[in-house]
Amino acid sequence: MHGTEQHVNTDGFHRTGVAAAFVTMRYVPDAEAGRTFLDEVLVQWAAVPRPAGVVSLGAYLDTEGQTVLTCVQVSAPDAYARFAGALTGPAAAEVVAYRPYRSVVFDPAPVEPGCVVVATFDVDGPGRQRLIADSLCDALESQPPGAHPGMLSANFHTTADGTRVLNFAEWTTDEAHIAFLEGAGRVGTYRISTRIPGVRPIGFKRFHRHVRST
């Protein structure tokens, strides 16, 4: 993290009462450009009134310094339109609307994740969206407690047009996620992801929450 958070409430991806998440992911030349971009977003977010229904604002930079992600969670889809109408510059970048579909929460305590791993799937329709999300959630839930140390939650979101699924997986640390990638658990989830017709895993990126420098 960088500096001190300014006027932005960043909550988890499995909170109740969220109807939609408006997500932007874009490439940046390097980590410094990413931090500058996200600083501008945070300044703009803090400068406009937050309408009722906007429940969470989050800004993230991936660990390779190549991608920025912003996420605005709302309790009603029209709340984002009211909020976005007052934004300019980077904060007004085009977003993709996702709906929370299903979560697996391993630690319900309000723990600040050390990283958020975002996996993306390209799929052929709403049925494939549900199938990949349910298959992975069922596999995670079938594991004994502590099977994936450091995994706090997995949170699947879907687009209304039936083409994409995002999994926002919250982890305690980067190291915990790396250990998962090197273990048997990764083999199982990869097998599920690659053997369902009409589902194409695009890959994942590991993000850290960004806060404005002071």
C-alpha positions in Angstrom: 0.0 0.0 0.0 1.1 3.5 -0.6 0.5 6.4 1.9 -2.8 6.9 3.7 -6.3 6.2 2.3 -8.2 9.4 1.6 -12.0 9.5 1.9 -12.5 6.1 0.2 -14.2 3.1 1.8 -12.8 -0.1 0.3 -14.7 -3.2 1.4 -14.5 -6.8 0.5 -16.0 -8.5 -2.6 -18.4 -10.7 -0.6 -20.4 -8.0 1.3 -24.1 -8.3 1.4 -26.5 -5.9 -0.3 -24.4 -5.5 -3.4 -26.5 -5.6 -6.7 -23.7 -4.8 -9.1 -20.0 -4.1 -9.4 -18.7 -1.7 -12.1 -15.2 -2.7 -13.0 -12.5 -1.0 -15.1 -9.2 -2.9 -16.0 -6.7 -1.2 -18.2 -3.0 -1.6 -19.0 -0.4 1.0 -17.9 3.2 1.5 -19.1 4.7 0.8 -15.6 3.9 0.8 -11.9 4.6 4.5 -11.5 2.1 5.3 -14.3 -0.4 3.0 -12.6 0.0 4.8 -9.2 -0.4 8.1 -10.9 -3.6 7.0 -12.7 -5.1 5.6 -9.5 -4.2 8.7 -7.5 -6.2 10.7 -10.0 -9.1 8.4 -9.7 -9.1 8.6 -5.9 -8.9 12.4 -6.0 -11.9 12.5 -8.3 -13.9 10.0 -6.2 -13.2 12.1 -3.1 -14.2 15.3 -4.8 -17.8 14.4 -5.7 -20.7 13.5 -3.4 -21.3 9.8 -3.1 -25.0 9.1 -3.8 -27.0 6.7 -1.7 -26.5 3.2 -3.0 -22.8 3.5 -3.7 -21.4 1.2 -1.0 -17.8 0.5 -1.9 -15.0 2.1 -3.9 -11.8 0.2 -4.6 -8.6 1.0 -6.5 -5.9 -1.7 -7.2 -2.5 -2.1 -9.0 -1.3 -5.5 -10.1 2.0 -6.9 -8.7 3.7 -6.6 -12.1 2.9 -2.9 -12.4 1.1 -3.4 -15.7 -2.6 -3.3 -14.9 -4.9 -1.0 -12.8 -8.3 -2.1 -11.6 -11.1 0.0 -10.1 -14.3 -1.3 -8.7 -17.4 0.5 -7.6 -20.0 -1.7 -5.8 -23.6 -0.5 -5.6 -26.8 -1.6 -3.9 -28.8 -0.5 -7.0 -27.5 -0.3 -10.6 -28.8 3.2 -11.1 -26.7 4.4 -8.2 -23.6 4.1 -10.4 -25.1 6.3 -13.1 -25.7 9.1 -10.6 -22.2 8.8 -9.2 -20.4 8.5 -12.6 -22.2 11.5 -14.0 -20.2 13.8 -11.8 -16.8 12.2 -12.6 -14.2 13.3 -15.2 -10.8 12.1 -16.4 -9.5 8.6 -15.4 -12.4 8.1 -12.9 -14.8 8.4 -15.9 -13.2 5.6 -17.8 -15.5 3.0 -19.4 -16.7 0.3 -17.0 -18.1 -3.2 -17.3 -21.0 -4.1 -15.1 -20.9 -7.3 -13.2 -23.4 -8.9 -10.9 -22.4 -10.9 -7.8 -23.3 -14.5 -8.4 -21.8 -16.8 -5.7 -19.1 -16.6 -3.0 -17.2 -19.0 -0.9 -16.0 -17.4 2.3 -13.4 -19.2 4.4 -12.8 -16.4 7.0 -15.9 -14.2 7.6 -13.9 -11.9 10.0 -13.2 -8.4 8.6 -9.6 -9.1 7.7 -7.9 -6.7 5.3 -6.7 -8.9 2.3 -3.0 -8.8 1.5 -3.9 -9.2 -2.1 -6.8 -9.8 -4.5 -6.4 -12.3 -7.3 -8.7 -11.6 -10.2 -9.3 -14.5 -12.6 -11.1 -13.9 -15.9 -13.2 -16.4 -17.9 -14.6 -16.0 -21.4 -17.8 -18.1 -21.7 -20.5 -19.0 -24.1 -23.7 -17.8 -22.4 -25.4 -17.6 -19.0 -25.5 -21.3 -18.6 -21.7 -21.6 -18.9 -21.3 -18.7 -16.5 -23.3 -20.5 -13.8 -21.6 -23.8 -14.6 -18.0 -22.6 -14.2 -18.7 -20.6 -11.1 -20.7 -23.4 -9.4 -18.2 -26.0 -10.3 -15.3 -24.1 -8.8 -17.3 -23.1 -5.7 -18.4 -26.6 -5.2 -14.8 -27.8 -5.5 -13.6 -25.3 -2.9 -16.5 -26.0 -0.5 -15.8 -29.8 -0.7 -12.2 -29.3 0.6 -11.5 -29.9 4.3 -11.0 -26.8 6.5 -7.6 -25.3 6.0 -7.0 -26.9 2.7 -6.0 -23.6 1.1 -4.2 -21.6 3.8 -4.5 -17.9 3.4 -7.5 -17.9 1.1 -10.1 -15.6 2.6 -12.8 -15.8 0.0 -13.6 -16.5 -3.7 -16.2 -14.3 -5.2 -17.7 -14.9 -8.7 -19.3 -12.1 -10.7 -21.0 -12.4 -14.1 -21.8 -10.0 -16.9 -25.4 -9.6 -18.0 -24.6 -10.5 -21.6 -23.4 -13.9 -20.6 -19.8 -13.5 -21.9 -17.6 -13.1 -18.9 -17.0 -14.3 -15.4 -14.6 -12.7 -12.9 -13.4 -14.3 -9.7 -12.2 -11.9 -7.0 -10.2 -14.2 -4.7 -9.1 -12.5 -1.5 -5.8 -13.8 0.1 -4.0 -12.9 3.3 -0.6 -12.5 1.5 1.0 -12.9 -1.9 3.0 -15.8 -0.5 -0.2 -17.7 0.4 -1.4 -17.4 -3.1 1.9 -18.5 -4.6 1.9 -21.5 -2.3 -1.6 -22.4 -3.6 -0.3 -22.2 -7.2 2.5 -24.6 -6.4 0.2 -27.1 -4.6 -2.4 -29.7 -5.5 -5.3 -27.3 -5.1 -4.3 -25.3 -8.2 -4.2 -28.6 -10.2 -7.8 -29.3 -9.3 -9.2 -25.9 -10.1 -7.2 -25.7 -13.4 -8.6 -29.1 -14.5 -12.1 -27.8 -13.8 -11.5 -24.6 -15.6 -10.1 -26.1 -18.8 -12.5 -29.1 -19.2 -15.8 -27.4 -19.4 -16.9 -26.8 -23.0 -17.8 -23.2 -23.7 -15.5 -21.9 -21.0 -12.1 -20.3 -21.8 -9.8 -19.2 -18.9 -8.0 -16.0 -19.8 -5.7 -16.0 -16.8 -5.3 -14.1 -13.5 -3.6 -11.1 -12.1 -2.6 -10.5 -8.5 -3.6 -7.0 -7.2 -2.7 -4.9 -4.2 -5.1 -2.2 -2.9 -3.8 1.3 -3.8 -4.3 4.2 -1.5 -3.3 7.8 -2.2 0.2 9.0 -1.1 0.1 12.0 1.2 
